[in-house]
Amino acid sequence: MTATCDILMVTHDRPDYVRLSLPRLLETCDDDAAVWLWHNGEHAETLRLVREFAEHPKVTRFHHSIKNVQLREPTNWLLGNSTADLLGKVDDDNLMPMGWLDKLRDTHAADWSLSCVGCWTLRVEDID
């Protein structure tokens, strides 16, 4: 049985990145993965792009926060509502490689005691 995955992407005022990263994330999701979109702010072009993708079959939830609440509130939204086996967060400036979810699942299957697996360099404030 394949582990289900819910993946959070938080967007804000970066249409050039979102135009590339969001479709790529959706393309890399398999049938057992779902994307949760949280958009911060009212930047018209970014919000328009995110709303377009909010209708994609792989997007299970969409939330628009007029205020830029950054990371804590969207993360708590996912943690408090997801029923998936695994949770992930993908930044809106990352282009995910094909197969990244398989690596995530394989790593956890090898050792379910892992609580967090990071694939890319994180900023200090992301760790906090």
DSSP file with accessible surface (Angstrom, degrees, kcal/mol):
  #  RESIDUE AA STRUCTURE BP1 BP2  ACC     N-H-->O    O-->H-N    N-H-->O    O-->H-N    TCO  KAPPA ALPHA  PHI   PSI    X-CA   Y-CA   Z-CA
    1    1 A M              0   0  225      0, 0.0     2,-0.3     0, 0.0     0, 0.0   0.000 360.0 360.0 360.0 132.2    0.0    0.0    0.0
    2    2 A T        -     0   0   68      1,-0.1     2,-0.2     0, 0.0   103,-0.0  -0.612 360.0-115.7 -82.7 134.8    1.4    3.4   -1.0
    3    3 A A        -     0   0   15     -2,-0.3     2,-0.2     1,-0.1    29,-0.1  -0.474  29.8-125.0 -67.9 133.7    1.6    6.1    1.7
    4    4 A T        -     0   0   48     -2,-0.2    82,-2.3    79,-0.1     2,-0.4  -0.534  25.8-157.5 -78.2 149.5   -0.6    9.0    1.1
    5    5 A C  E     -ab  33  86A   1     27,-2.6    29,-2.2    80,-0.2     2,-0.5  -0.997  13.7-164.3-133.5 131.9    1.0   12.5    1.0
    6    6 A D  E     -ab  34  87A  19     80,-2.1    82,-2.4    -2,-0.4     2,-0.5  -0.974  17.0-162.0-110.6 130.4   -0.4   16.0    1.5
    7    7 A I  E     -ab  35  88A   1     27,-3.0    29,-3.4    -2,-0.5     2,-0.4  -0.955   4.9-149.7-121.3 126.7    1.8   18.7    0.3
    8    8 A L  E     -ab  36  89A   2     80,-3.1    82,-2.7    -2,-0.5     2,-0.4  -0.790  12.2-176.8 -95.1 132.4    1.6   22.4    1.3
    9    9 A M  E     -a   37   0A   0     27,-2.5    29,-2.4    -2,-0.4     2,-0.5  -0.993   7.8-162.7-126.5 124.7    2.6   25.2   -1.0
   10   10 A V  E     -a   38   0A  24     80,-0.4    82,-0.6    -2,-0.4     2,-0.3  -0.916  11.8-167.1-104.7 128.6    2.5   28.7    0.3
   11   11 A T  E     +a   39   0A   0     27,-2.7    29,-3.0    -2,-0.5     2,-0.2  -0.842  13.6 164.8-117.7 155.0    2.5   31.5   -2.3
   12   12 A H        -     0   0   64     -2,-0.3    29,-0.1    27,-0.2    -2,-0.0  -0.751  63.6 -33.7-169.9 116.5    3.0   35.2   -2.0
   13   13 A D  S    S+     0   0   78     27,-0.4    31,-0.1    -2,-0.2    28,-0.0   0.727  97.3 106.6  50.0  37.0    3.8   38.0   -4.5
   14   14 A R    >>  +     0   0   81     29,-0.1     4,-2.5     1,-0.1     3,-0.5  -0.424  30.0 161.2-142.7  67.2    6.0   35.9   -6.9
   15   15 A P  H 3> S+     0   0   15      0, 0.0     4,-2.6     0, 0.0     5,-0.2   0.851  74.6  58.2 -62.0 -34.2    4.1   35.2  -10.1
   16   16 A D  H 3> S+     0   0  116      1,-0.2     4,-0.5     2,-0.2     5,-0.1   0.886 112.7  40.3 -64.5 -37.8    7.2   34.4  -12.1
   17   17 A Y  H X> S+     0   0  116     -3,-0.5     4,-3.4     2,-0.2     3,-1.1   0.931 115.3  50.2 -71.8 -48.5    8.1   31.6   -9.6
   18   18 A V  H 3X S+     0   0    0     -4,-2.5     4,-1.7     1,-0.3    -2,-0.2   0.882 101.9  62.5 -60.1 -37.5    4.6   30.3   -9.1
   19   19 A R  H 3< S+     0   0   91     -4,-2.6    -1,-0.3    -5,-0.2    -2,-0.2   0.813 118.4  28.3 -58.6 -28.8    4.1   30.1  -12.9
   20   20 A L  H <X S+     0   0  111     -3,-1.1     4,-1.3    -4,-0.5    -2,-0.2   0.847 122.7  46.1 -97.2 -45.7    6.9   27.5  -13.0
   21   21 A S  H  X S+     0   0    1     -4,-3.4     4,-2.5    71,-0.4    75,-0.3   0.879 106.9  53.1 -75.3 -38.9    6.8   25.8   -9.6
   22   22 A L  H  X S+     0   0    0     -4,-1.7     4,-2.4    -5,-0.3     5,-0.2   0.956 110.9  44.4 -67.9 -47.8    3.1   25.1   -9.1
   23   23 A P  H  > S+     0   0   40      0, 0.0     4,-2.3     0, 0.0    -1,-0.2   0.907 114.2  52.4 -62.0 -34.4    2.4   23.3  -12.4
   24   24 A R  H  X S+     0   0   76     -4,-1.3     4,-1.6     2,-0.2    -2,-0.2   0.925 108.4  49.8 -66.6 -41.9    5.6   21.4  -11.8
   25   25 A L  H  X S+     0   0    0     -4,-2.5     4,-0.6     1,-0.2     3,-0.4   0.952 112.1  47.7 -59.6 -47.1    4.5   20.3   -8.4
   26   26 A L  H >< S+     0   0    8     -4,-2.4     3,-0.9     1,-0.2    -1,-0.2   0.884 108.9  54.9 -63.1 -36.2    1.2   19.2   -9.7
   27   27 A E  H 3< S+     0   0  120     -4,-2.3    -1,-0.2     1,-0.2    -2,-0.2   0.826 107.3  50.2 -65.7 -30.8    2.9   17.3  -12.5
   28   28 A T  H 3< S+     0   0   13     -4,-1.6     2,-0.4    -3,-0.4    73,-0.3   0.529  89.3 100.6 -88.5  -4.8    5.0   15.3  -10.0
   29   29 A C    <<  -     0   0   14     -3,-0.9     2,-0.1    -4,-0.6     6,-0.0  -0.657  57.9-157.0 -83.8 134.8    2.1   14.3   -7.8
   30   30 A D    >   -     0   0   50     -2,-0.4     3,-1.7     4,-0.0    -1,-0.0  -0.248  42.3 -79.0 -95.4-170.4    0.8   10.8   -8.2
   31   31 A D  T 3  S+     0   0  148      1,-0.3    -2,-0.0    -2,-0.1   -27,-0.0   0.661 128.8  54.0 -67.2 -16.3   -2.7    9.4   -7.4
   32   32 A D  T 3  S+     0   0   65    -29,-0.1   -27,-2.6   -28,-0.1     2,-0.4   0.163  97.4  80.4-104.0  17.3   -1.8    9.2   -3.6
   33   33 A A  E <   -a    5   0A   6     -3,-1.7     2,-0.3   -29,-0.2   -27,-0.2  -0.948  53.7-173.3-125.9 145.9   -0.7   12.8   -3.3
   34   34 A A  E     -a    6   0A  18    -29,-2.2   -27,-3.0    -2,-0.4     2,-0.4  -0.990  16.7-135.4-137.7 145.6   -2.7   16.0   -2.9
   35   35 A V  E     -ac   7  59A   0     23,-3.2    25,-2.2    -2,-0.3    26,-1.2  -0.851   7.7-158.8-105.1 134.8   -1.6   19.7   -2.8
   36   36 A W  E     -ac   8  61A   5    -29,-3.4   -27,-2.5    -2,-0.4     2,-0.5  -0.970  14.7-156.8-109.9 119.1   -2.9   22.2   -0.3
   37   37 A L  E     -ac   9  62A   0     24,-2.8    26,-2.1    -2,-0.5     2,-0.4  -0.856  13.6-179.7-102.5 131.0   -2.5   25.8   -1.6
   38   38 A W  E     -ac  10  63A   5    -29,-2.4   -27,-2.7    -2,-0.5     2,-0.5  -0.993   9.2-163.3-126.8 121.0   -2.3   28.7    0.8
   39   39 A H  E     -ac  11  64A   0     24,-3.0    26,-3.1    -2,-0.4     2,-0.5  -0.923   3.2-156.8-109.5 128.0   -1.9   32.2   -0.8
   40   40 A N  E     - c   0  65A   1    -29,-3.0   -27,-0.4    -2,-0.5     3,-0.3  -0.870  54.3  -0.4-100.2 129.5   -0.8   35.1    1.3
   41   41 A G  S    S-     0   0    7     24,-2.8    26,-0.1    -2,-0.5    24,-0.1  -0.253  80.6 -83.6  93.7-177.6   -1.6   38.7    0.3
   42   42 A E        +     0   0  128     24,-0.2     2,-0.5    -2,-0.1    -1,-0.2   0.028  57.2 151.0-122.7  25.5   -3.5   40.3   -2.6
   43   43 A H     >  -     0   0   65     -3,-0.3     4,-2.8     1,-0.2     5,-0.3  -0.477  41.1-145.1 -60.3 113.7   -0.9   40.5   -5.3
   44   44 A A  H  > S+     0   0   78     -2,-0.5     4,-2.4     1,-0.2     5,-0.2   0.882  89.4  44.9 -58.3 -47.3   -3.3   40.4   -8.3
   45   45 A E  H  > S+     0   0   77      2,-0.2     4,-2.2     1,-0.2    -1,-0.2   0.931 116.3  45.4 -67.7 -43.1   -1.2   38.4  -10.8
   46   46 A T  H  > S+     0   0    0      2,-0.2     4,-2.6     1,-0.2     5,-0.2   0.941 113.9  49.7 -65.2 -44.3    0.0   35.8   -8.2
   47   47 A L  H  X S+     0   0   23     -4,-2.8     4,-2.8     1,-0.2     5,-0.2   0.908 109.2  52.5 -61.5 -40.5   -3.5   35.4   -6.8
   48   48 A R  H  X S+     0   0  119     -4,-2.4     4,-2.0    -5,-0.3    -1,-0.2   0.939 111.1  47.1 -60.8 -45.7   -4.9   34.9  -10.4
   49   49 A L  H  X S+     0   0    9     -4,-2.2     4,-1.9     2,-0.2    -2,-0.2   0.935 113.2  47.6 -61.2 -47.3   -2.4   32.2  -11.1
   50   50 A V  H  X S+     0   0    0     -4,-2.6     4,-1.7     1,-0.2    -2,-0.2   0.924 110.0  52.5 -63.8 -41.9   -3.0   30.4   -7.8
   51   51 A R  H  X S+     0   0  121     -4,-2.8     4,-0.5     1,-0.2    -1,-0.2   0.885 106.5  54.6 -61.8 -37.5   -6.8   30.6   -8.3
   52   52 A E  H >< S+     0   0  107     -4,-2.0     3,-0.9     1,-0.2    -1,-0.2   0.935 113.0  41.8 -58.9 -46.3   -6.4   29.0  -11.8
   53   53 A F  H >< S+     0   0   45     -4,-1.9     3,-2.0     1,-0.2    -1,-0.2   0.688  95.3  79.5 -77.3 -17.9   -4.5   26.1  -10.3
   54   54 A A  H 3< S+     0   0   17     -4,-1.7    -1,-0.2     1,-0.3    -2,-0.2   0.751  90.4  56.8 -61.2 -20.3   -6.9   25.8   -7.3
   55   55 A E  T << S+     0   0  166     -3,-0.9    -1,-0.3    -4,-0.5    -2,-0.2   0.495  80.3 117.2 -88.1  -4.5   -9.3   24.0   -9.7
   56   56 A H  S X  S-     0   0   66     -3,-2.0     3,-1.9     1,-0.1    -3,-0.0  -0.361  75.5-122.2 -64.7 142.0   -6.7   21.3  -10.6
   57   57 A P  T 3  S+     0   0  122      0, 0.0    -1,-0.1     0, 0.0    -3,-0.0   0.758 111.0  57.3 -59.5 -23.1   -7.7   17.8   -9.6
   58   58 A K  T 3  S+     0   0   39    -24,-0.1   -23,-3.2     2,-0.0     2,-0.7   0.584  86.4  89.5 -84.1 -11.3   -4.6   17.4   -7.5
   59   59 A V  E <   +c   35   0A  16     -3,-1.9   -23,-0.2   -25,-0.2     3,-0.1  -0.799  48.4 172.5 -88.9 116.0   -5.4   20.5   -5.4
   60   60 A T  E     +     0   0A  78    -25,-2.2     2,-0.3    -2,-0.7   -24,-0.2   0.756  64.7  20.2 -95.0 -28.5   -7.5   19.3   -2.5
   61   61 A R  E     -c   36   0A  99    -26,-1.2   -24,-2.8     2,-0.0     2,-0.4  -0.998  58.1-171.9-142.8 147.4   -7.6   22.6   -0.5
   62   62 A F  E     +c   37   0A  60     -2,-0.3     2,-0.4   -26,-0.2   -24,-0.2  -0.999   5.7 180.0-138.7 135.3   -7.1   26.2   -1.2
   63   63 A H  E     -c   38   0A  69    -26,-2.1   -24,-3.0    -2,-0.4     2,-0.5  -1.000  11.9-158.4-136.2 136.1   -7.0   29.1    1.3
   64   64 A H  E     -c   39   0A  42     -2,-0.4     2,-0.6   -26,-0.2   -24,-0.2  -0.965   6.2-169.8-115.3 117.8   -6.5   32.8    0.6
   65   65 A S  E     -c   40   0A  13    -26,-3.1   -24,-2.8    -2,-0.5     4,-0.1  -0.943  13.5-156.0-104.5 119.7   -5.2   35.0    3.5
   66   66 A I  S    S+     0   0  110     -2,-0.6     2,-0.2   -26,-0.2   -24,-0.2   0.886  82.5  62.7 -60.9 -36.4   -5.4   38.7    2.7
   67   67 A K  S    S-     0   0  155    -26,-0.1     2,-1.3   -27,-0.1   -26,-0.4  -0.622  96.0-114.5 -88.9 146.9   -2.7   39.2    5.3
   68   68 A N        +     0   0   62     -2,-0.2     3,-0.1   -28,-0.2    -2,-0.1  -0.677  41.1 168.7 -81.0  96.5    0.8   37.7    4.8
   69   69 A V     >  -     0   0   29     -2,-1.3     4,-0.6     1,-0.3     3,-0.4   0.379  28.5-153.8 -90.8   2.4    0.8   35.3    7.7
   70   70 A Q  T  4  -     0   0  135      1,-0.2    -1,-0.3     2,-0.1    -3,-0.0  -0.348  49.0 -32.5  61.9-121.6    4.0   33.6    6.4
   71   71 A L  T  > S+     0   0   47     -2,-0.1     4,-2.3     2,-0.1     5,-0.2   0.828 116.2  68.0-109.7 -35.0    4.5   30.0    7.5
   72   72 A R  H  > S+     0   0  195     -3,-0.4     4,-2.6     1,-0.2     5,-0.2   0.933 102.8  45.5 -60.3 -50.9    3.1   29.1   10.9
   73   73 A E  H  X S+     0   0   99     -4,-0.6     4,-2.1     1,-0.2    -1,-0.2   0.941 114.7  46.7 -63.9 -45.1   -0.6   29.4   10.2
   74   74 A P  H  > S+     0   0    0      0, 0.0     4,-2.1     0, 0.0    -1,-0.2   0.914 113.1  50.5 -62.7 -37.7   -0.5   27.5    6.9
   75   75 A T  H  X S+     0   0   43     -4,-2.3     4,-3.0     1,-0.2     5,-0.2   0.932 110.7  48.2 -65.0 -43.2    1.5   24.8    8.5
   76   76 A N  H  X S+     0   0   90     -4,-2.6     4,-2.6    -5,-0.2    -1,-0.2   0.849 107.3  57.4 -65.1 -34.6   -0.9   24.5   11.4
   77   77 A W  H  X S+     0   0   44     -4,-2.1     4,-0.9    -5,-0.2    -1,-0.2   0.944 112.1  41.2 -58.4 -47.8   -3.8   24.4    8.8
   78   78 A L  H >X S+     0   0    7     -4,-2.1     4,-2.5     1,-0.2     3,-0.8   0.960 116.5  48.0 -66.2 -49.8   -2.2   21.3    7.2
   79   79 A L  H 3< S+     0   0  102     -4,-3.0    -2,-0.2     1,-0.2    -1,-0.2   0.865 113.9  47.5 -60.6 -36.6   -1.2   19.6   10.4
   80   80 A G  H 3< S+     0   0   64     -4,-2.6    -1,-0.2    -5,-0.2    -2,-0.2   0.655 124.0  28.3 -80.8 -14.4   -4.7   20.2   11.9
   81   81 A N  H << S+     0   0   77     -4,-0.9    -2,-0.2    -3,-0.8    -3,-0.2   0.605  90.9 101.5-123.6 -17.8   -6.7   18.9    9.0
   82   82 A S     <  -     0   0   23     -4,-2.5     5,-0.0    -5,-0.2   -76,-0.0  -0.446  37.6-176.0 -75.5 145.8   -4.7   16.4    7.0
   83   83 A T        +     0   0  138     -2,-0.1    -1,-0.1     3,-0.1   -79,-0.1   0.187  45.9 124.3-117.8  13.2   -5.3   12.7    7.3
   84   84 A A        -     0   0   21      1,-0.1   -79,-0.1     2,-0.1     3,-0.1  -0.265  68.3-125.5 -73.0 159.9   -2.5   11.7    5.0
   85   85 A D  S    S+     0   0   82    -81,-0.3     2,-0.3     1,-0.2   -80,-0.2   0.855  95.1  27.2 -69.8 -37.8    0.3    9.3    6.1
   86   86 A L  E     -b    5   0A   9    -82,-2.3   -80,-2.1     2,-0.0     2,-0.4  -0.963  69.3-154.9-129.6 146.8    3.0   11.8    5.2
   87   87 A L  E     +b    6   0A  69     -2,-0.3     2,-0.3   -82,-0.2   -80,-0.2  -0.926  14.7 179.4-121.0 146.6    3.1   15.6    5.0
   88   88 A G  E     -b    7   0A  17    -82,-2.4   -80,-3.1    -2,-0.4     2,-0.4  -0.943  18.7-149.9-141.8 161.8    5.3   17.8    2.9
   89   89 A K  E     -b    8   0A  79     -2,-0.3     2,-0.5   -82,-0.2   -80,-0.2  -0.997  11.4-171.4-133.3 129.7    6.0   21.5    2.2
   90   90 A V        -     0   0    2    -82,-2.7   -80,-0.4    -2,-0.4     2,-0.1  -0.987  22.6-128.2-122.2 125.5    7.3   22.7   -1.1
   91   91 A D    >   -     0   0   42     -2,-0.5     3,-1.8   -82,-0.1   -80,-0.1  -0.382  21.9-116.8 -70.0 154.2    8.4   26.3   -1.5
   92   92 A D  T 3  S+     0   0   14    -82,-0.6   -71,-0.4     1,-0.3   -70,-0.2   0.433 113.2  55.3 -76.8   6.4    6.9   28.3   -4.4
   93   93 A D  T 3  S+     0   0   66    -72,-0.1     2,-0.4   -73,-0.1    -1,-0.3   0.196  87.1 100.3-118.6  17.0   10.4   28.7   -5.9
   94   94 A N    <   -     0   0   36     -3,-1.8     2,-0.8     2,-0.0   -69,-0.2  -0.862  57.7-153.5-104.0 135.9   11.2   25.0   -6.1
   95   95 A L        -     0   0  108     -2,-0.4   -74,-0.1   -71,-0.1   -73,-0.1  -0.916  25.7-141.4-103.6 105.4   11.0   22.9   -9.2
   96   96 A M        -     0   0    2     -2,-0.8     2,-0.1   -75,-0.3     3,-0.1  -0.461  11.3-126.2 -73.0 136.0   10.4   19.4   -7.9
   97   97 A P    >   -     0   0   57      0, 0.0     3,-1.7     0, 0.0    -1,-0.1  -0.465  33.4 -94.4 -77.4 151.0   12.1   16.6   -9.7
   98   98 A M  T 3  S+     0   0  111      1,-0.2   -70,-0.1    -2,-0.1   -69,-0.1  -0.379 112.3  26.9 -59.0 138.9   10.1   13.6  -11.0
   99   99 A G  T 3> S+     0   0   28    -71,-0.3     4,-1.8    -3,-0.1    -1,-0.2   0.427  78.2 124.9  88.8   0.2   10.2   10.8   -8.4
  100  100 A W  H <> S+     0   0   20     -3,-1.7     4,-2.1     1,-0.2     5,-0.1   0.883  73.9  53.2 -63.5 -34.5   10.7   13.0   -5.4
  101  101 A L  H  > S+     0   0    3    -73,-0.3     4,-2.8     1,-0.2    -1,-0.2   0.873 104.9  54.8 -67.9 -35.4    7.6   11.6   -3.7
  102  102 A D  H  > S+     0   0   86     -3,-0.2     4,-3.0     2,-0.2    -1,-0.2   0.913 108.4  49.1 -61.5 -42.0    8.9    8.1   -4.2
  103  103 A K  H  X S+     0   0  149     -4,-1.8     4,-2.4     2,-0.2    -2,-0.2   0.908 111.1  49.8 -64.5 -40.7   12.2    9.0   -2.4
  104  104 A L  H  X S+     0   0   17     -4,-2.1     4,-2.1     2,-0.2    -2,-0.2   0.953 114.6  43.9 -61.2 -48.3   10.2   10.6    0.4
  105  105 A R  H  X S+     0   0   17     -4,-2.8     4,-2.7     1,-0.2    -2,-0.2   0.914 113.3  50.8 -63.9 -44.2    8.1    7.5    0.8
  106  106 A D  H  X S+     0   0  108     -4,-3.0     4,-1.9     2,-0.2    -1,-0.2   0.895 109.1  51.6 -61.9 -40.4   11.0    5.1    0.5
  107  107 A T  H  X S+     0   0   57     -4,-2.4     4,-1.2     1,-0.2    -1,-0.2   0.937 114.0  42.8 -63.4 -45.6   13.0    7.0    3.2
  108  108 A H  H  < S+     0   0   16     -4,-2.1     3,-0.2     1,-0.2    -2,-0.2   0.883 110.7  55.5 -69.5 -36.7   10.1    6.8    5.6
  109  109 A A  H  < S+     0   0   64     -4,-2.7     3,-0.4     1,-0.2    -1,-0.2   0.865 106.3  52.5 -63.0 -33.0    9.3    3.2    4.8
  110  110 A A  H  < S+     0   0   90     -4,-1.9    -1,-0.2     1,-0.3    -2,-0.2   0.811 132.4   8.4 -72.5 -28.5   13.0    2.3    5.6
  111  111 A D    ><  -     0   0   72     -4,-1.2     3,-1.8    -3,-0.2    -1,-0.3  -0.653  60.2-176.4-156.8  91.7   12.6    4.1    9.0
  112  112 A W  T 3  S+     0   0  146     -3,-0.4    -3,-0.1     1,-0.3    -4,-0.1   0.589  78.7  77.3 -68.1  -8.3    9.2    5.3   10.2
  113  113 A S  T 3   +     0   0   95     -5,-0.1    -1,-0.3     2,-0.0     2,-0.2   0.668  69.0 105.6 -76.5 -11.9   10.8    6.8   13.3
  114  114 A L    <   -     0   0   65     -3,-1.8     3,-0.1    -6,-0.2    -3,-0.0  -0.477  49.3-174.1 -65.7 131.6   12.0    9.7   11.2
  115  115 A S        +     0   0  121      1,-0.3     2,-0.4    -2,-0.2    -1,-0.2   0.737  68.3  20.8 -99.2 -24.0    9.9   12.7   12.0
  116  116 A C        -     0   0  102      2,-0.0     2,-0.5     0, 0.0    -1,-0.3  -0.987  56.7-171.8-149.1 131.7   11.3   15.1    9.4
  117  117 A V        -     0   0   46     -2,-0.4     2,-0.4    -3,-0.1    -9,-0.0  -0.992  12.5-162.4-124.1 121.2   13.1   14.5    6.1
  118  118 A G        -     0   0   59     -2,-0.5     3,-0.1     1,-0.1    -2,-0.0  -0.876  13.5-178.1-106.3 139.1   14.6   17.6    4.4
  119  119 A C        +     0   0   75     -2,-0.4     2,-0.3     1,-0.1    -1,-0.1   0.618  66.7  35.4-107.5 -19.5   15.6   17.6    0.8
  120  120 A W  S    S-     0   0  117      1,-0.0    -1,-0.1     0, 0.0     2,-0.1  -0.899  96.9 -76.9-133.5 164.5   16.9   21.1    0.3
  121  121 A T        -     0   0  143     -2,-0.3     2,-0.3    -3,-0.1    -2,-0.1  -0.360  48.8-151.6 -61.9 132.1   18.8   23.7    2.2
  122  122 A L        -     0   0   86     -2,-0.1     2,-0.1    -4,-0.0    -1,-0.1  -0.826  12.9-118.9-106.3 148.5   16.5   25.4    4.7
  123  123 A R    >>  -     0   0  148     -2,-0.3     4,-1.2     1,-0.1     3,-0.9  -0.467  32.8-108.6 -75.9 157.8   16.8   28.9    6.0
  124  124 A V  H >> S+     0   0  107      1,-0.3     4,-1.6     2,-0.2     3,-0.6   0.910 119.8  54.8 -56.3 -41.8   17.3   29.3    9.8
  125  125 A E  H 34 S+     0   0  115      1,-0.2    -1,-0.3     2,-0.2    -3,-0.0   0.792 101.5  59.1 -67.8 -23.9   13.8   30.7   10.2
  126  126 A D  H <4 S+     0   0   34     -3,-0.9    -1,-0.2     2,-0.2    -2,-0.2   0.862 103.7  51.4 -68.6 -35.3   12.3   27.6    8.5
  127  127 A I  H <<        0   0  124     -4,-1.2    -2,-0.2    -3,-0.6    -1,-0.2   0.904 360.0 360.0 -69.2 -39.1   13.9   25.3   11.1
  128  128 A D     <        0   0  160     -4,-1.6    -1,-0.2     0, 0.0    -2,-0.2   0.868 360.0 360.0 -64.6 360.0   12.4   27.4   13.9
